[in-house]
Amino acid sequence: MMRPADHPAIPSPKVGVLLINLGTPDAPEAGAVRRYLKQFLSDPRVVEIPQILWQPILRGAVLTTRPKKSAHAYQQVWREDGSPLAAITRLQAQALKDAFGPGVLVDYAMRYGRPAIAERLLALKAAGCERILLAPLYPQYCAATTATANDAAFAVLAGMRWQPAVRTLPPYHDDPAYIDALATSVREELGRIDFEPEAILASFHGMPARTLALGDPYHCHCQKTGRLLAEALGRDVMVSFQSRFGRAKWLEPATDTVLEALPGRGIKRLLILAPGFSADCLETLEELNIRGREQFTEAGGTHFHYLPCLNDTAPGIAMLRSILARELEGWNVRP
């Protein structure tokens, strides 16, 4: 049937994949960090304190003191192409651009900062994506990461008259493709470094301990990832949790405490990795590779090696392609 001459242009139907990561300031400067932290720490999924109590604290002590310190940390890891997290997530999207055929568009967004989820979802819809896979790149499910990314996307859908069909990427903490990619990266790195580690430490981002009692599976997912990685490697892997904030009790053991204690236990050669992060960022490059290294060596450690995240490496991209292709099945997609 012929369309009327004045019929608006309609793009051919497509499928969209939106990679979602946490976010980052636009620049390693206090003002940009303040804007980012205000958005990030105002999310009730992230700080589960009544806003009437939390906002005065956030706008007072936190946003007046922390931005300058965080900006200095960002300056130590900032790349020519921008924030490591945003730059690497962009490279992951580019590497997957043609992975699923010409009818599938792959884009990326940040939960906090830019490019925003709303902006990229609307762009995919405008490009003809009638079906969209939301892919928060968090292997272990956490309400403060996976759920809030989905929340932001659903809020955009709520404002659409013609919504696309939507799927969400489930956690992949125990997926064989993920565990194999981690194990491969560890084995390859062990073959490159000039010492034999006496221990391997897997550091995951921390969460308040109460989240476990409230039903968040994050702690269990992290422990299972550590156990499966140890089985794949055929050697022990210790698990710890980093990035404590505030006075509440957090998941333990704390990474900084472990790093300070290991040399005293006779473990002075260490390989550390961050399996919960799909891309290197401030928490891995500055907190672990700079400050963590200092803590370990000051406590008597002699050899410290940080293993980069899977990022846009060949094993990392192959893993993402595998798990995304599975979630796209039935949408007439052939990888």
Secondary structure by P-SEA (a helix, b strand, c coil): cccccccccccccbbbbbbbcccccccccaaaaaaaaaaaaaccccccccccccaaaaacccccccaaaaaaaaaacccccccaaaaaaaaaaaaacccccccbbbbbccccccccaaaaaaaaaaacccbbbbcccccccccccaaaaaaaaaaaaaaccccccccccccccccaaaaaaaaaaaaaaaacccccccbbbbbcccccccccccccaaaaaaaaaaaaaaaaacbbbbbbccccccccccccccaaaaaacccccccccbbbbbcccccccccccccccaaaaaaaaaacccbbbbbbcccccaaaaaaaaaaaaaaaccccccc
